[in-house]
Amino acid sequence: MKIIKRSPTFKQSRVIAIVRENAGKVGSKAEVLRQAGYGPDAVNNPERVFNSPAVKEALDPIVRKMREIRTKVLDALDEKDFSKESAFNLTMISGMLTKDSELLDGRPTSRDGYQITESEKEHIRRLLEKNRKK
């Protein structure tokens, strides 16, 4: 069976371009859709656009890259001398990248539905313990 990939529509292409240009500072899916020219129905139901195969496929590399950067930031926390650098700033960077990658990947972004992997939890625990020892 041959899989036929659909190309993004004009507006979907605008969504992809807006996300690509603003990766790391996306805001909300609704705002992206507004900027792309979608009407109220789509803006109020952003998953209809963001869950479409063409958009998901196009955003996947962007989300992967954001996660890679987030991982590098978390790794940098291991090396950081907290007495010289604000842990708050590094945590904020990690949080923004997490939120935006979760948002674009269709995962929950609110605290009540937030999900991180067990390895990420362990990494954060080690960082907190290291900071407490200083």
DSSP file (Angstrom, degrees, kcal/mol; ACC not computed):
  #  RESIDUE AA STRUCTURE BP1 BP2  ACC     N-H-->O    O-->H-N    N-H-->O    O-->H-N    TCO  KAPPA ALPHA  PHI   PSI    X-CA   Y-CA   Z-CA
    1    1 A M              0   0    0      0, 0.0     2,-0.4     0, 0.0     0, 0.0   0.000 360.0 360.0 360.0 131.9    0.0    0.0    0.0
    2    2 A K        -     0   0    0      2,-0.0     2,-0.6     1,-0.0     0, 0.0  -0.745 360.0-139.5 -91.9 132.2    1.4    3.4   -1.0
    3    3 A I        -     0   0    0     -2,-0.4     2,-0.6     2,-0.0    -1,-0.0  -0.813  12.7-154.2 -94.0 125.3    1.1    6.2    1.5
    4    4 A I        -     0   0    0     -2,-0.6     2,-0.4     0, 0.0    -2,-0.0  -0.882   7.8-147.8-101.6 120.6    0.2    9.5    0.0
    5    5 A K        -     0   0    0     -2,-0.6     2,-0.3    48,-0.0    49,-0.0  -0.708  11.8-135.1 -88.1 136.3    1.4   12.6    2.0
    6    6 A R        -     0   0    0     -2,-0.4     3,-0.1     1,-0.0    -1,-0.0  -0.699  14.6-129.1 -89.1 141.0   -0.8   15.6    1.8
    7    7 A S        -     0   0    0     -2,-0.3    47,-0.1     1,-0.1    48,-0.1  -0.596  33.8 -99.2 -81.7 149.5    0.8   19.0    1.3
    8    8 A P        -     0   0    0      0, 0.0    -1,-0.1     0, 0.0     2,-0.0  -0.370  37.6-116.5 -66.0 148.6   -0.2   21.8    3.8
    9    9 A T     >  -     0   0    0      1,-0.1     4,-2.5    -3,-0.1     5,-0.2  -0.188  36.6 -94.1 -71.0 175.3   -2.8   24.2    2.7
   10   10 A F  H  > S+     0   0    0      2,-0.2     4,-1.7     1,-0.2     5,-0.1   0.944 128.2  43.6 -58.7 -48.8   -1.9   27.9    2.3
   11   11 A K  H  > S+     0   0    0      1,-0.2     4,-2.3     2,-0.2    -1,-0.2   0.887 112.2  52.6 -67.0 -37.9   -3.0   28.7    5.8
   12   12 A Q  H  > S+     0   0    0      1,-0.2     4,-2.5     2,-0.2    -1,-0.2   0.899 107.2  53.3 -62.6 -38.5   -1.4   25.6    7.2
   13   13 A S  H  X S+     0   0    0     -4,-2.5     4,-2.4     1,-0.2    -1,-0.2   0.876 107.3  51.7 -62.4 -37.1    1.8   26.7    5.5
   14   14 A R  H  X S+     0   0    0     -4,-1.7     4,-2.8     2,-0.2    -2,-0.2   0.917 108.6  51.1 -64.3 -43.3    1.5   30.1    7.2
   15   15 A V  H  X S+     0   0    0     -4,-2.3     4,-2.5     1,-0.2     5,-0.2   0.941 111.2  47.8 -58.1 -47.9    1.1   28.4   10.6
   16   16 A I  H  X S+     0   0    0     -4,-2.5     4,-2.6     1,-0.2    -1,-0.2   0.911 112.8  48.4 -60.7 -44.1    4.2   26.3   10.0
   17   17 A A  H  X S+     0   0    0     -4,-2.4     4,-2.6     2,-0.2    -1,-0.2   0.906 111.2  50.1 -64.3 -42.4    6.2   29.5    8.9
   18   18 A I  H  X S+     0   0    0     -4,-2.8     4,-1.5     2,-0.2    -2,-0.2   0.923 113.3  45.7 -62.9 -44.5    5.0   31.4   12.0
   19   19 A V  H  < S+     0   0    0     -4,-2.5     4,-0.4    -5,-0.2    -2,-0.2   0.929 113.2  50.0 -64.3 -44.5    6.0   28.6   14.3
   20   20 A R  H >< S+     0   0    0     -4,-2.6     3,-0.7     1,-0.2    -2,-0.2   0.910 113.7  45.5 -60.4 -43.0    9.4   28.2   12.6
   21   21 A E  H 3< S+     0   0    0     -4,-2.6    -1,-0.2     1,-0.2    -2,-0.2   0.756 123.1  35.7 -71.8 -24.6   10.1   31.9   12.8
   22   22 A N  T >< S+     0   0    0     -4,-1.5     3,-2.6    -5,-0.2    -1,-0.2   0.107  76.8 153.8-119.1  21.1    9.0   32.1   16.4
   23   23 A A  T <  S+     0   0    0     -3,-0.7    -3,-0.1    -4,-0.4    74,-0.1  -0.270  72.5  26.3 -54.8 131.9   10.2   28.8   17.9
   24   24 A G  T 3  S+     0   0    0     72,-0.1    -1,-0.3    73,-0.1    76,-0.1   0.256 124.7  51.9  96.0 -11.4   10.8   29.3   21.6
   25   25 A K    <   +     0   0    0     -3,-2.6    -2,-0.1    -6,-0.2    72,-0.1  -0.170  63.2 135.7-147.5  46.1    8.3   32.1   21.9
   26   26 A V        -     0   0    0      1,-0.2     2,-1.0    -7,-0.0    -3,-0.1   0.851  37.5-165.7 -68.5 -38.1    5.1   30.8   20.3
   27   27 A G        -     0   0    0      4,-0.1     2,-0.3     3,-0.0    -1,-0.2  -0.757  56.6 -14.1  86.6-104.3    2.6   32.0   22.9
   28   28 A S     >  -     0   0    0     -2,-1.0     4,-1.9     1,-0.1     5,-0.1  -0.938  54.6-122.9-133.8 157.8   -0.5   30.1   22.1
   29   29 A K  H  > S+     0   0    0     -2,-0.3     4,-2.5     1,-0.2     5,-0.2   0.890 113.7  57.2 -63.3 -38.6   -1.8   28.0   19.3
   30   30 A A  H  > S+     0   0    0      1,-0.2     4,-2.3     2,-0.2    -1,-0.2   0.907 106.0  49.1 -60.0 -42.4   -4.8   30.3   19.0
   31   31 A E  H  > S+     0   0    0      2,-0.2     4,-2.5     1,-0.2    -1,-0.2   0.899 109.6  51.7 -65.3 -40.3   -2.6   33.3   18.5
   32   32 A V  H  X S+     0   0    0     -4,-1.9     4,-1.8     1,-0.2    -2,-0.2   0.928 110.8  48.5 -60.0 -44.8   -0.6   31.5   15.8
   33   33 A L  H  X>S+     0   0    0     -4,-2.5     5,-2.5     2,-0.2     4,-0.5   0.892 109.7  52.0 -64.4 -39.5   -3.8   30.6   14.0
   34   34 A R  H ><5S+     0   0    0     -4,-2.3     3,-1.4     1,-0.2    -1,-0.2   0.944 110.3  48.6 -59.3 -47.4   -5.0   34.3   14.2
   35   35 A Q  H 3<5S+     0   0    0     -4,-2.5    -1,-0.2     1,-0.3    -2,-0.2   0.823 107.7  55.8 -62.7 -31.1   -1.7   35.5   12.7
   36   36 A A  H 3<5S-     0   0    0     -4,-1.8    -1,-0.3    -5,-0.2    -2,-0.2   0.552 122.9-104.2 -80.3  -7.0   -2.1   32.9    9.9
   37   37 A G  T <<5 +     0   0    0     -3,-1.4    -3,-0.2    -4,-0.5    -2,-0.1   0.601  66.8 151.3  97.5  12.1   -5.5   34.2    9.0
   38   38 A Y      < -     0   0    0     -5,-2.5    -1,-0.3    -6,-0.1    -2,-0.0  -0.436  40.6-121.4 -74.9 152.8   -7.8   31.6   10.5
   39   39 A G     >  -     0   0    0     -2,-0.1     4,-2.4     1,-0.0     3,-0.4  -0.207  36.5 -84.2 -84.6 179.3  -11.3   32.5   11.6
   40   40 A P  H  > S+     0   0    0      0, 0.0     4,-2.6     0, 0.0     5,-0.2   0.815 122.7  59.7 -57.5 -35.9  -12.9   32.2   15.0
   41   41 A D  H  > S+     0   0    0      1,-0.2     4,-0.6     2,-0.2    -3,-0.0   0.942 112.5  38.0 -61.4 -47.0  -13.9   28.5   14.6
   42   42 A A  H >4 S+     0   0    0     -3,-0.4     3,-0.7     2,-0.2     7,-0.2   0.905 114.9  54.5 -69.4 -41.3  -10.3   27.4   14.0
   43   43 A V  H 3< S+     0   0    0     -4,-2.4    -2,-0.2     1,-0.3    -1,-0.2   0.876 110.8  46.4 -60.9 -37.5   -8.9   29.8   16.6
   44   44 A N  H 3< S+     0   0    0     -4,-2.6    -1,-0.3     1,-0.3    -2,-0.2   0.614 122.6  36.3 -80.3 -12.2  -11.3   28.3   19.2
   45   45 A N    X<  +     0   0    0     -3,-0.7     3,-1.7    -4,-0.6     4,-0.5  -0.486  69.3 162.4-134.3  62.4  -10.5   24.8   18.2
   46   46 A P  T >>  +     0   0    0      0, 0.0     4,-2.7     0, 0.0     3,-0.9   0.736  65.3  72.5 -61.7 -23.9   -6.7   24.9   17.3
   47   47 A E  H 3> S+     0   0    0      1,-0.3     4,-2.4     2,-0.2     5,-0.1   0.814  85.9  66.7 -62.7 -27.8   -6.3   21.1   17.6
   48   48 A R  H <4 S+     0   0    0     -3,-1.7    -1,-0.3    -6,-0.2     4,-0.1   0.892 112.8  31.3 -58.7 -38.5   -8.2   20.8   14.3
   49   49 A V  H X4 S+     0   0    0     -3,-0.9     3,-1.4    -4,-0.5     6,-0.3   0.924 121.3  48.2 -83.3 -49.8   -5.3   22.5   12.5
   50   50 A F  H 3< S+     0   0    0     -4,-2.7    -3,-0.2     1,-0.3    -2,-0.2   0.732 111.1  51.5 -68.9 -21.7   -2.4   21.4   14.7
   51   51 A N  T 3< S+     0   0    0     -4,-2.4    -1,-0.3    -5,-0.3    -2,-0.1   0.447  81.1 115.7 -92.6  -0.1   -3.4   17.7   14.6
   52   52 A S  S <> S-     0   0    0     -3,-1.4     4,-2.8    -5,-0.1     5,-0.3  -0.458  75.8-122.3 -67.7 142.1   -3.7   17.6   10.9
   53   53 A P  H  > S+     0   0    0      0, 0.0     4,-2.4     0, 0.0     5,-0.2   0.862 109.4  52.3 -54.7 -40.2   -1.2   15.2    9.4
   54   54 A A  H  > S+     0   0    0      2,-0.2     4,-1.7     1,-0.2     5,-0.1   0.908 114.1  41.8 -65.6 -41.7    0.5   17.9    7.2
   55   55 A V  H  > S+     0   0    0     -6,-0.3     4,-2.6    -3,-0.3     5,-0.2   0.928 114.6  50.6 -71.8 -45.1    1.0   20.3   10.0
   56   56 A K  H  X S+     0   0    0     -4,-2.8     4,-1.7     1,-0.2    -2,-0.2   0.922 111.4  48.9 -58.3 -44.5    2.1   17.6   12.5
   57   57 A E  H  < S+     0   0    0     -4,-2.4    -1,-0.2    -5,-0.3    -2,-0.2   0.901 113.8  45.9 -63.0 -41.1    4.7   16.3   10.0
   58   58 A A  H  < S+     0   0    0     -4,-1.7     4,-0.4    -5,-0.2    -1,-0.2   0.850 116.1  45.0 -71.7 -34.0    6.0   19.8    9.3
   59   59 A L  H  X S+     0   0    0     -4,-2.6     4,-2.7     1,-0.2     3,-0.3   0.691  91.3  84.7 -83.7 -18.6    6.2   20.8   12.9
   60   60 A D  H  X S+     0   0    0     -4,-1.7     4,-2.6     1,-0.2     5,-0.2   0.897  90.2  47.2 -53.9 -47.6    7.8   17.5   14.1
   61   61 A P  H  > S+     0   0    0      0, 0.0     4,-2.2     0, 0.0    -1,-0.2   0.864 112.5  51.1 -64.2 -32.3   11.4   18.5   13.3
   62   62 A I  H  > S+     0   0    0     -4,-0.4     4,-2.4    -3,-0.3    -2,-0.2   0.930 111.4  46.6 -67.8 -45.1   10.9   21.9   15.0
   63   63 A V  H  X S+     0   0    0     -4,-2.7     4,-2.2     2,-0.2    -1,-0.2   0.912 111.9  51.4 -63.0 -42.9    9.5   20.2   18.2
   64   64 A R  H  X S+     0   0    0     -4,-2.6     4,-2.2    -5,-0.3    -1,-0.2   0.921 110.3  49.0 -59.4 -44.3   12.4   17.8   18.1
   65   65 A K  H  X S+     0   0    0     -4,-2.2     4,-2.4     1,-0.2    -2,-0.2   0.902 109.5  51.9 -63.3 -42.0   14.9   20.6   17.8
   66   66 A M  H  X S+     0   0    0     -4,-2.4     4,-2.4     1,-0.2    -1,-0.2   0.894 110.2  49.1 -62.1 -39.3   13.3   22.5   20.7
   67   67 A R  H  X S+     0   0    0     -4,-2.2     4,-2.5     2,-0.2    -1,-0.2   0.888 109.1  52.7 -67.0 -38.3   13.5   19.4   22.9
   68   68 A E  H  X S+     0   0    0     -4,-2.2     4,-2.1     2,-0.2    -2,-0.2   0.924 111.0  46.7 -61.5 -44.0   17.2   18.9   22.0
   69   69 A I  H  X S+     0   0    0     -4,-2.4     4,-2.4     2,-0.2    -2,-0.2   0.916 110.6  52.6 -64.6 -42.7   17.9   22.5   23.0
   70   70 A R  H  X S+     0   0    0     -4,-2.4     4,-2.5     1,-0.2    -1,-0.2   0.917 108.9  50.4 -58.6 -43.2   15.9   22.0   26.2
   71   71 A T  H  X S+     0   0    0     -4,-2.5     4,-2.6     1,-0.2    -1,-0.2   0.897 109.1  51.2 -62.6 -40.5   18.0   18.9   27.0
   72   72 A K  H  X S+     0   0    0     -4,-2.1     4,-2.4     2,-0.2    -1,-0.2   0.890 109.4  50.8 -63.6 -39.1   21.2   20.9   26.4
   73   73 A V  H  X S+     0   0    0     -4,-2.4     4,-1.4     2,-0.2    -2,-0.2   0.932 111.2  47.7 -64.1 -44.7   20.0   23.6   28.8
   74   74 A L  H  X S+     0   0    0     -4,-2.5     4,-0.8     1,-0.2    -2,-0.2   0.901 112.1  50.0 -62.5 -39.8   19.3   21.0   31.4
   75   75 A D  H >X S+     0   0    0     -4,-2.6     4,-0.8     1,-0.2     3,-0.8   0.881 105.7  56.8 -64.6 -37.2   22.7   19.4   30.8
   76   76 A A  H 3X S+     0   0    0     -4,-2.4     4,-1.4     1,-0.3     3,-0.4   0.814  96.6  64.2 -64.1 -29.1   24.3   22.9   31.1
   77   77 A L  H 3< S+     0   0    0     -4,-1.4    -1,-0.3     1,-0.2    -2,-0.2   0.847  96.1  58.3 -61.9 -32.5   22.7   23.1   34.6
   78   78 A D  H << S+     0   0    0     -3,-0.8    -1,-0.2    -4,-0.8    -2,-0.2   0.863 113.1  38.4 -62.0 -35.4   24.9   20.2   35.6
   79   79 A E  H  < S+     0   0    0     -4,-0.8    -1,-0.2    -3,-0.4    -2,-0.2   0.617  94.3 108.7 -91.4 -15.1   28.0   22.2   34.7
   80   80 A K     <  -     0   0    0     -4,-1.4     2,-0.9     1,-0.1     3,-0.1  -0.358  66.2-135.4 -72.3 140.4   26.9   25.6   35.9
   81   81 A D    >>  -     0   0    0      1,-0.1     3,-2.0    -2,-0.1     4,-1.4  -0.852  17.0-158.7 -90.0 105.2   28.3   27.2   39.0
   82   82 A F  T 34 S+     0   0    0     -2,-0.9     5,-0.3     1,-0.3    -1,-0.1   0.680  85.6  67.0 -65.4 -17.3   25.1   28.4   40.7
   83   83 A S  T 34 S+     0   0    0      1,-0.2    -1,-0.3     3,-0.1     3,-0.1   0.722 111.2  34.5 -74.3 -18.1   27.0   31.0   42.7
   84   84 A K  T <4 S+     0   0    0     -3,-2.0     2,-0.4     1,-0.1    -2,-0.2   0.654 118.6  49.1-106.7 -21.3   27.8   32.9   39.5
   85   85 A E  S  < S-     0   0    0     -4,-1.4     2,-0.6     4,-0.0    -1,-0.1  -0.933  85.4-110.5-125.8 144.1   24.6   32.3   37.4
   86   86 A S     >  -     0   0    0     -2,-0.4     4,-1.6     1,-0.2     3,-0.2  -0.591  17.0-159.9 -73.4 116.0   21.0   32.7   38.2
   87   87 A A  H  > S+     0   0    0     -2,-0.6     4,-2.6    -5,-0.3     5,-0.2   0.829  92.8  64.5 -62.7 -29.4   19.5   29.2   38.4
   88   88 A F  H  > S+     0   0    0      2,-0.2     4,-2.6     1,-0.2    -1,-0.2   0.926 100.5  49.3 -58.8 -46.3   16.2   31.1   37.9
   89   89 A N  H  > S+     0   0    0      1,-0.2     4,-2.1     2,-0.2    -1,-0.2   0.927 113.0  45.5 -61.8 -45.3   17.2   32.2   34.4
   90   90 A L  H  X S+     0   0    0     -4,-1.6     4,-2.3     1,-0.2    -1,-0.2   0.884 113.1  50.9 -66.1 -37.4   18.3   28.8   33.3
   91   91 A T  H  X S+     0   0    0     -4,-2.6     4,-2.7     2,-0.2    -2,-0.2   0.895 108.3  52.6 -65.5 -39.6   15.1   27.3   34.7
   92   92 A M  H  X S+     0   0    0     -4,-2.6     4,-2.6     2,-0.2    -2,-0.2   0.910 108.9  49.7 -62.3 -42.7   13.0   29.9   32.9
   93   93 A I  H  X S+     0   0    0     -4,-2.1     4,-2.4     2,-0.2     5,-0.2   0.948 112.8  46.8 -60.5 -48.7   14.7   29.0   29.6
   94   94 A S  H  X S+     0   0    0     -4,-2.3     4,-2.4     1,-0.2    -2,-0.2   0.910 112.5  50.8 -59.8 -42.7   14.1   25.3   30.2
   95   95 A G  H  X S+     0   0    0     -4,-2.7     4,-2.9     2,-0.2    -1,-0.2   0.903 109.8  48.8 -63.2 -42.6   10.5   26.0   31.1
   96   96 A M  H  X S+     0   0    0     -4,-2.6     4,-2.6     2,-0.2     5,-0.2   0.926 113.2  46.9 -63.9 -44.3    9.8   28.1   28.0
   97   97 A L  H  X S+     0   0    0     -4,-2.4     4,-2.4    -5,-0.2     5,-0.2   0.893 113.6  49.4 -65.3 -38.2   11.3   25.4   25.7
   98   98 A T  H  X S+     0   0    0     -4,-2.4     4,-2.7    -5,-0.2     5,-0.2   0.955 112.2  47.1 -63.2 -50.5    9.3   22.7   27.5
   99   99 A K  H  X S+     0   0    0     -4,-2.9     4,-2.9     1,-0.2    -2,-0.2   0.930 115.1  45.2 -58.6 -48.1    6.1   24.6   27.3
  100  100 A D  H  X S+     0   0    0     -4,-2.6     4,-2.5     2,-0.2    -1,-0.2   0.896 114.1  47.7 -67.8 -39.1    6.5   25.4   23.6
  101  101 A S  H  X S+     0   0    0     -4,-2.4     4,-1.4    -5,-0.2     6,-0.2   0.900 114.9  46.9 -68.3 -37.4    7.6   22.0   22.6
  102  102 A E  H  <>S+     0   0    0     -4,-2.7     5,-2.5    -5,-0.2     4,-0.5   0.923 112.2  51.2 -65.3 -44.1    4.7   20.5   24.6
  103  103 A L  H ><5S+     0   0    0     -4,-2.9     3,-1.1    -5,-0.2    -2,-0.2   0.931 113.4  43.0 -58.0 -49.1    2.3   23.0   23.0
  104  104 A L  H 3<5S+     0   0    0     -4,-2.5    -1,-0.2     1,-0.3    -2,-0.2   0.753 111.6  54.9 -72.6 -23.8    3.4   22.2   19.5
  105  105 A D  T 3<5S-     0   0    0     -4,-1.4    -1,-0.3    -5,-0.2    -2,-0.2   0.456 115.4-114.1 -88.3  -1.0    3.4   18.5   20.1
  106  106 A G  T < 5S+     0   0    0     -3,-1.1    -3,-0.2    -4,-0.5    -2,-0.1   0.636  72.2 134.0  80.1  13.3   -0.2   18.6   21.3
  107  107 A R      < -     0   0    0     -5,-2.5    -1,-0.3    -6,-0.2    -2,-0.1  -0.574  66.6 -82.1 -92.9 161.0    0.7   17.6   24.9
  108  108 A P        -     0   0    0      0, 0.0     7,-0.4     0, 0.0    -1,-0.1  -0.291  35.5-173.2 -62.5 143.8   -0.7   19.4   27.9
  109  109 A T        +     0   0    0      5,-0.1     2,-0.2    -7,-0.1     5,-0.1   0.478  56.1  92.0-114.4  -8.2    1.0   22.6   28.9
  110  110 A S  S >> S-     0   0    0      1,-0.1     3,-1.0   -11,-0.0     4,-0.7  -0.521  85.4-114.4 -86.0 158.3   -0.8   23.3   32.2
  111  111 A R  G >4 S+     0   0    0      1,-0.3     3,-0.6     2,-0.2    -1,-0.1   0.841 112.5  60.0 -59.8 -35.1    0.5   22.1   35.5
  112  112 A D  G 34 S+     0   0    0      1,-0.2    -1,-0.3     3,-0.0     0, 0.0   0.774 118.9  27.8 -69.0 -23.5   -2.4   19.7   36.1
  113  113 A G  G <4 S+     0   0    0     -3,-1.0    -1,-0.2     2,-0.0    -2,-0.2   0.305  88.2 132.3-117.1   9.0   -1.6   17.8   32.9
  114  114 A Y    <<  -     0   0    0     -4,-0.7     2,-0.4    -3,-0.6    -5,-0.1  -0.370  34.5-169.1 -68.4 137.2    2.1   18.4   32.6
  115  115 A Q        +     0   0    0     -7,-0.4     2,-0.3    -2,-0.1    -2,-0.0  -0.991  12.0 173.6-131.8 129.8    4.1   15.3   31.9
  116  116 A I        -     0   0    0     -2,-0.4     5,-0.0     1,-0.0    -2,-0.0  -0.943  36.9-102.4-127.7 156.6    7.9   14.7   32.0
  117  117 A T     >  -     0   0    0     -2,-0.3     4,-2.3     1,-0.1     5,-0.2  -0.254  29.7-112.0 -73.1 162.6    9.7   11.5   31.6
  118  118 A E  H  > S+     0   0    0      1,-0.2     4,-2.5     2,-0.2     5,-0.2   0.877 119.4  53.7 -61.9 -37.8   11.2    9.6   34.5
  119  119 A S  H  > S+     0   0    0      2,-0.2     4,-2.2     1,-0.2    -1,-0.2   0.880 108.5  49.3 -67.0 -35.8   14.7   10.4   33.2
  120  120 A E  H  > S+     0   0    0      2,-0.2     4,-2.4     1,-0.2    -2,-0.2   0.902 110.5  50.9 -67.2 -40.2   13.9   14.1   33.1
  121  121 A K  H  X S+     0   0    0     -4,-2.3     4,-2.6     2,-0.2    -2,-0.2   0.930 111.3  47.5 -60.8 -45.0   12.5   13.9   36.7
  122  122 A E  H  X S+     0   0    0     -4,-2.5     4,-2.5     2,-0.2    -2,-0.2   0.899 110.2  52.6 -64.1 -40.5   15.7   12.2   37.9
  123  123 A H  H  X S+     0   0    0     -4,-2.2     4,-2.1     1,-0.2    -1,-0.2   0.923 111.2  46.6 -60.1 -45.7   17.8   14.8   36.1
  124  124 A I  H  X S+     0   0    0     -4,-2.4     4,-2.5     2,-0.2    -2,-0.2   0.895 110.3  53.2 -65.2 -40.9   15.9   17.6   37.8
  125  125 A R  H  X S+     0   0    0     -4,-2.6     4,-2.5     1,-0.2    -2,-0.2   0.926 109.3  49.0 -59.2 -44.5   16.2   15.9   41.2
  126  126 A R  H  X S+     0   0    0     -4,-2.5     4,-2.5     1,-0.2    -1,-0.2   0.898 111.1  50.0 -62.6 -40.2   20.0   15.6   40.8
  127  127 A L  H  X S+     0   0    0     -4,-2.1     4,-2.2     2,-0.2    -1,-0.2   0.913 111.5  47.8 -65.0 -42.3   20.3   19.2   39.9
  128  128 A L  H  X S+     0   0    0     -4,-2.5     4,-2.1     2,-0.2    -2,-0.2   0.915 112.8  48.6 -64.6 -42.1   18.2   20.3   42.9
  129  129 A E  H  X S+     0   0    0     -4,-2.5     4,-1.5     2,-0.2    -2,-0.2   0.911 110.8  50.9 -63.4 -42.5   20.3   18.1   45.2
  130  130 A K  H  X S+     0   0    0     -4,-2.5     4,-0.7     1,-0.2    -1,-0.2   0.903 111.0  48.9 -61.9 -41.2   23.5   19.5   43.7
  131  131 A N  H >< S+     0   0    0     -4,-2.2     3,-0.7     1,-0.2    -1,-0.2   0.862 107.2  54.9 -68.3 -35.3   22.3   23.0   44.3
  132  132 A R  H 3< S+     0   0    0     -4,-2.1    -1,-0.2     1,-0.2    -2,-0.2   0.829 102.5  58.0 -65.9 -31.5   21.3   22.3   47.9
  133  133 A K  H 3<        0   0    0     -4,-1.5    -1,-0.2     1,-0.2    -2,-0.2   0.698 360.0 360.0 -73.3 -19.9   24.8   21.1   48.7
  134  134 A K    <<        0   0    0     -3,-0.7    -1,-0.2    -4,-0.7    -2,-0.1   0.481 360.0 360.0 -78.3 360.0   26.4   24.4   47.6
